[in-house]
Amino acid sequence: MPRTSSARHLAGSALPIAAFIMALVLFAGCGGSGGGTGGSTGTTGITTGGSTGTSTGGGTTTGGTTGGTTTGSTTGGTTGGTTGSTTGSTTGGTTGSTTGGTTGSTTGGTTGSTTGGTTGSTTGGTGGTTGGFEELGTLGGSTQAFGISSDGQVVVGSSRLVSGDERAFRWTQSGGMVDLGTLGGAAARAYSTSSDGAVVVGEAQNALGQWRAFVWTAGGGMQDLGTLGGTESRAQGVSSDGATVVGWSVQPNTANRAFVWTAGGGIVDLGLGDGSRAFSVSSDGTVIVGDSNNRAFRRVSGSLSFISPSVTTATGVSGDGSVVVGFGQTNGFYWTVSGGFVDLGASTFVSLGVSGDGTVVVGSGKGAVNGTGLGAFRFTVSGGIQDIGAGSVSSATGASANGTFLSGWRSTGGQQRAFRWTQP
């Protein structure tokens, strides 16, 4: 589903705000440590208020942007990132040079081991419902939701176990929260799901403790998608039909490289060079968005353009590929083919997701970093920025096809709790 990153080294209780948001941001983009092991796809850390968080790939730092593959540690909570968008005044546009293409080497193929399969424990059931919020339960500890199906009936994310390890989950109202297993290691995270919720993508540890991009289905379990030559990779987004997966692979030199994966072609380098990450893909798999050397890009059938001249990351794209959302050094943004780049304003921090129809943008406000002010938000052109009432320390990470349902997390009793929000 057009989508909507993760922090490494998460501890078992509440995730520090700075770490949390970067995690989110990179929900779109990072690997994480389940139970203390390092993450996969090179992550960048940000420090705010003395806490260090990791985000996936090059993320943003309050007051600056960091690229590369440095890792940070996150105390507490689970991690994640998502795609989103925000609003403000128009700057920039669609200018950018065309480079790249679909060329690239394929390494790792589609082969991989399945461990944990579709089995897993269900704990917490569907949780309680408060107003527009439905808490999704837990597998034992803090939880975060990163993606949601088109109809809003399937939510994916990560939860701590009682042991402290982190696990990918798939939630439905009838079945509750189900552990999707791992690739032989201790931890996993789910970042996105197909339109019908049948295909889930993310990253999981193998028996060597290496983070690998995966695709999960009920019939096939969890499949390792391989790498582009290094030892780790991460799947961040998936097309509506589940056939096209995007993400990044960590090279032997520790640089990230954006990839696209299909069952027929395996994992393929997008040709954007070192320092690139792919976060989201359109419904038909032809439009891919992400960042390359700290600039947001939009790639249409092999033709690449940069949607902003400044330091930015694109984290989500609408179903038809015409609306892109993401974040800059300080604020969230959204971009349209017709209107160009729009800054969502000073109250926002990151845009993490966009509805399939492109009308609703979701993300986190500055409250997620400062502890006060705007937290999880929902934005529309007609209604502006709406605080959905999740509290300052919260984030909205994904949206259903029409934006009626949102996924995200909020701080409750000192721990992050995944939720599904329904428009009143």
C-alpha positions in Angstrom: 0.0 0.0 0.0 1.3 3.5 -0.8 2.8 4.4 2.4 3.8 5.4 4.7 11.6 4.0 10.0 13.0 2.5 13.0 15.4 3.1 15.8 18.0 0.7 16.8 18.6 -0.4 20.3 15.2 0.0 21.9 14.8 -0.7 25.6 11.7 -2.1 27.2 9.8 0.9 28.5 8.9 4.3 27.1 10.8 5.4 24.0 12.5 8.8 24.5 10.8 11.4 22.5 13.6 12.3 20.2 14.4 8.7 19.6 10.8 8.0 19.0 10.3 10.5 16.4 13.3 9.6 14.5 12.4 6.1 14.8 9.1 7.0 13.3 10.5 9.1 10.7 12.5 6.3 9.7 9.8 4.0 10.2 10.3 4.7 6.9 13.7 4.0 7.4 15.7 2.1 9.9 16.5 -1.2 11.4 16.1 -1.8 15.0 17.5 -3.8 17.7 15.1 -6.3 19.3 16.4 -6.8 22.7 19.6 -4.9 22.4 21.1 -6.0 19.1 22.1 -3.4 16.5 19.9 -2.5 13.6 20.3 -3.1 10.0 19.9 -0.3 7.5 22.4 2.4 8.4 20.6 4.7 10.8 21.2 8.2 11.9 20.8 9.3 15.5 19.4 12.6 16.8 19.8 14.0 20.3 17.2 16.1 21.9 16.9 16.8 25.6 19.8 14.5 26.3 18.3 11.3 24.8 19.8 9.7 21.7 17.6 8.1 19.1 18.3 6.3 15.9 16.4 6.7 12.7 16.9 4.8 9.6 19.2 6.0 7.0 20.0 9.6 6.9 17.4 11.3 9.0 16.9 14.7 10.3 18.5 16.2 13.4 16.8 19.0 15.3 18.7 21.9 13.9 20.4 19.9 11.2 20.4 16.8 9.0 22.6 13.8 9.4 23.2 11.4 6.6 25.3 8.3 6.4 25.0 5.3 8.6 25.8 6.2 12.1 23.9 4.3 14.8 22.5 5.7 18.0 20.9 4.1 20.9 17.3 4.4 22.0 16.2 3.8 25.5 12.7 2.5 25.9 9.8 1.7 23.8 9.7 0.4 20.3 10.8 2.2 17.2 9.5 3.0 13.9 9.1 5.6 11.3 6.4 6.3 8.8 5.6 8.3 5.9 3.7 11.5 6.0 3.2 14.9 4.8 2.4 18.4 6.0 1.6 21.9 4.8 2.7 25.5 4.7 3.8 28.0 2.1 5.0 27.0 -1.4 8.7 26.9 -2.1 10.8 25.0 -4.5 9.0 22.9 -7.0 9.6 19.9 -9.0 13.0 20.8 -10.3 15.7 18.3 -10.4 17.9 16.4 -12.7 17.2 13.0 -14.2 19.6 10.3 -13.2 19.6 6.7 -12.1 17.3 4.4 -13.9 16.4 0.8 -13.2 19.9 -0.5 -13.7 21.7 -2.1 -10.9 23.0 -5.4 -9.6 21.0 -8.1 -8.1 22.4 -9.9 -5.1 20.8 -12.2 -2.6 17.9 -12.9 -4.9 14.5 -13.8 -3.5 15.7 -16.8 -1.5 15.6 -16.8 2.2 14.7 -18.9 5.1 11.3 -18.8 6.9 11.4 -19.0 10.6 8.4 -18.4 12.9 6.3 -18.6 9.7 2.8 -17.4 10.2 2.6 -18.6 13.8 2.9 -16.4 16.8 1.3 -15.6 20.0 -1.6 -13.3 20.4 -1.6 -11.2 23.5 -3.8 -8.4 24.6 -6.5 -9.0 22.0 -7.9 -5.8 20.6 -7.4 -3.6 23.6 -9.8 -1.0 24.7 -11.5 1.7 22.7 -11.5 5.3 24.0 -13.3 7.8 21.8 -11.7 7.7 18.3 -8.8 5.5 19.6 -8.6 1.7 19.8 -5.5 0.4 21.5 -4.3 -2.7 19.8 -3.0 -4.7 22.7 0.6 -5.9 23.2 2.9 -8.9 22.9 4.3 -8.1 26.3 5.7 -4.6 26.3 5.7 -1.2 24.4 4.1 -1.2 20.9 4.1 1.0 17.9 1.9 0.8 14.7 3.5 1.8 11.5 1.2 0.9 8.7 -2.5 0.2 7.9 -4.5 -1.4 5.1 -6.6 0.5 2.6 -9.8 -0.4 4.5 -8.3 0.2 7.9 -8.9 -3.3 9.1 -5.3 -4.5 9.3 -2.6 -2.7 11.2 1.1 -3.7 11.3 4.0 -2.6 13.5 6.2 -3.8 16.3 5.9 -4.8 20.0 8.2 -5.7 22.7 7.9 -9.2 24.3 8.2 -9.7 28.0 11.8 -10.8 27.4 12.5 -7.4 25.8 12.9 -8.6 22.3 11.0 -6.7 19.6 8.7 -8.5 17.2 6.7 -7.6 14.1 3.0 -7.9 14.5 -0.1 -8.0 12.3 -3.4 -6.9 14.0 -7.0 -7.4 13.1 -10.0 -6.7 15.2 -11.1 -10.4 15.1 -7.7 -11.9 15.7 -5.9 -9.3 17.8 -2.1 -8.8 17.7 -0.2 -11.7 16.2 3.6 -12.2 16.3 4.9 -12.8 12.7 8.1 -14.5 13.9 11.6 -13.8 12.7 14.2 -15.1 10.1 15.9 -17.1 12.8 17.0 -14.3 15.1 15.5 -12.5 18.1 13.8 -9.5 16.6 11.6 -8.1 13.8 9.6 -5.1 12.8 6.8 -4.6 10.3 6.6 -1.3 8.5 4.0 -1.5 5.7 1.2 -3.7 4.3 -0.5 -4.2 1.0 -3.9 -2.7 0.3 -5.8 -5.8 1.5 -3.4 -6.5 4.4 -2.3 -9.9 3.1 1.3 -8.9 2.4 3.5 -7.4 5.2 7.0 -6.0 4.7 9.7 -5.0 7.2 13.0 -6.2 8.6 13.9 -9.1 10.8 17.0 -10.6 12.3 18.5 -13.9 10.9 20.3 -16.5 12.9 23.5 -14.4 12.7 21.7 -11.4 14.2 21.8 -9.5 10.8 18.8 -7.4 9.9 17.2 -8.5 6.6 14.3 -7.1 4.5 11.4 -9.5 4.5 8.0 -10.1 2.9 5.4 -12.0 4.9 2.2 -13.8 3.8 0.0 -16.1 5.6 0.7 -18.9 3.2 4.5 -18.4 2.8 5.5 -17.0 6.1 8.5 -14.7 6.3 10.9 -14.5 3.3 14.4 -13.0 3.3 14.7 -10.7 0.3 18.5 -10.7 0.3 20.9 -7.7 0.0 22.8 -5.8 -2.6 26.1 -7.2 -1.5 26.3 -6.3 2.2 24.9 -8.2 5.1 21.8 -6.2 6.0 18.7 -4.6 4.4 15.3 -3.2 5.2 11.9 -3.3 3.4 10.0 -0.1 4.0 7.1 0.1 1.5 5.0 -2.2 -0.6 2.6 -1.6 -3.5 -1.1 -2.1 -3.2 -1.1 -5.6 -4.7 2.0 -6.6 -2.7 4.0 -7.3 -5.8 6.6 -4.5 -5.5 8.7 -3.8 -2.4 11.1 -0.9 -1.8 13.7 -0.2 0.8 17.4 -0.1 1.2 20.4 -2.3 1.6 23.6 -1.6 3.6 26.7 -1.9 1.5 30.0 -3.4 2.7 31.2 0.3 3.0 28.2 0.9 5.4 26.4 3.2 2.9 22.7 2.7 2.2 21.5 1.9 -1.3 17.9 2.1 -2.4 16.4 -1.0 -3.9 13.2 -2.4 -5.5 12.2 -6.0 -5.2 9.7 -8.2 -7.2 9.2 -11.9 -7.0 10.3 -12.3 -10.6 13.3 -10.0 -10.5 14.6 -10.2 -7.0 16.3 -7.3 -5.3 17.6 -4.7 -7.7 19.7 -1.6 -7.1 17.8 1.5 -8.2 21.0 3.1 -9.4 20.9 6.1 -7.1 24.3 5.4 -5.6 25.5 5.4 -2.0 23.4 7.4 0.5 20.0 6.6 -1.0 16.9 5.0 0.5 13.5 4.2 -0.9 10.6 4.6 1.5 7.3 4.2 -0.4 5.8 3.1 -3.7 2.6 3.9 -5.6 -0.2 1.4 -6.0 1.0 0.1 -9.3 4.7 0.1 -8.4 5.8 2.7 -10.9 6.4 5.7 -8.6 9.0 5.4 -5.9 9.9 8.0 -3.3 12.7 8.4 -0.8 15.9 10.3 -0.4 19.3 10.4 -2.0 22.2 12.2 -0.3 19.7 14.1 1.9 17.4 15.2 -0.9 13.8 13.9 -1.4 13.3 12.2 -4.8 10.4 11.0 -6.8 11.2 8.3 -9.4 8.7 7.6 -12.1 9.3 4.5 -14.3 13.0 5.0 -14.0 13.1 8.8 -14.5 14.3 10.6 -11.3 13.6 14.1 -10.1 14.3 15.9 -6.9 11.2 17.6 -5.4 13.2 20.1 -3.2 16.6 21.7 -3.5 17.0 21.6 0.3 17.7 18.8 2.8 14.5 16.6 2.8 13.3 13.0 2.9 10.2 11.7 1.2 8.5 9.1 3.3 5.1 8.5 1.6 3.3 8.7 -1.7 -0.4 8.5 -2.7 -1.8 5.7 -4.7 -1.5 7.4 -8.1 1.9 8.8 -7.2 0.9 12.5 -7.5 1.2 13.4 -3.8 4.4 13.0 -1.8 4.9 13.7 1.9 8.0 13.8 4.1 10.1 16.0 6.3 12.9 18.6 6.1 15.3 19.8 8.7 12.6 21.1 11.0 9.1 20.8 9.5 6.9 18.3 7.7 5.9 18.9 4.0 3.7 17.7 1.2 4.3 18.0 -2.5 1.9 17.7 -5.5 2.5 17.5 -9.2 0.3 20.5 -9.7 1.3 22.7 -6.7 4.9 21.8 -5.9 6.4 21.8 -2.4 4.4 23.0 0.6 5.9 23.4 4.1 3.4 22.4 6.8 4.6 24.9 9.3 6.4 25.3 12.5 4.1 23.1 14.7 4.9 20.1 12.6 8.0 17.9 12.8 7.6 15.1 10.3 5.0 13.9 7.8 5.0 10.2 7.9 2.0 9.0 5.8 -0.6 9.9 3.2 -3.9 8.4 2.4 -4.2 6.4 -0.8 -6.3 9.1 -2.4 -3.8 11.8 -1.4 -6.2 13.9 0.6 -5.0 13.2 4.1 -1.5 13.6 5.5 -0.5 12.3 8.9 2.6 12.7 11.1 4.1 14.1 14.3 4.3 17.6 15.6 7.0 19.2 17.7 5.4 17.8 20.8 6.9 14.4 20.0 10.3 16.0 20.5 9.6 18.7 23.1 7.0 16.8 25.2 4.6 19.7 24.8 2.5 21.0 21.9 1.2 19.1 18.8 1.6 15.3 18.8 0.0 13.1 16.3 -1.8 15.1 13.6 -4.0 14.7 10.6 -3.9 17.3 7.8 -6.2 18.1 4.9 -6.0 21.1 2.6 -9.6 22.2 3.5 -9.3 21.6 7.2 -5.7 22.3 7.9 -3.8 20.6 10.8 -5.9 18.6 13.2 -4.6 17.4 16.6 -6.2 14.0 16.9 -6.0 14.1 20.7 -3.3 11.4 21.2 -1.3 13.7 23.5 2.0 15.4 22.8 4.1 12.3 22.9 2.5 10.5 20.0 2.6 10.0 16.3 0.2 9.1 13.4 2.1 6.9 11.0 -0.3 5.7 8.4 -3.7 6.3 6.8 -6.3 4.2 5.1 -7.3 4.8 1.5 -9.6 7.8 2.3 -8.0 8.8 5.6 -10.9 7.7 7.8 -8.6 5.3 9.8 -5.1 6.1 11.0 -2.4 4.0 12.6 0.1 5.3 15.2 1.2 5.2 18.8 0.9 7.3 21.9 2.5 7.3 25.4 0.3 5.7 28.0 1.5 4.9 31.5 5.1 5.4 30.6 5.0 3.1 27.5 4.2 3.5 23.9 0.9 1.9 22.8 -0.1 1.2 19.2 -3.5 2.5 18.2 -6.0 2.6 15.4 -7.8 5.9 15.2 -11.2 6.3 13.5 -12.5 9.7 12.3 -15.5 10.7 14.5 
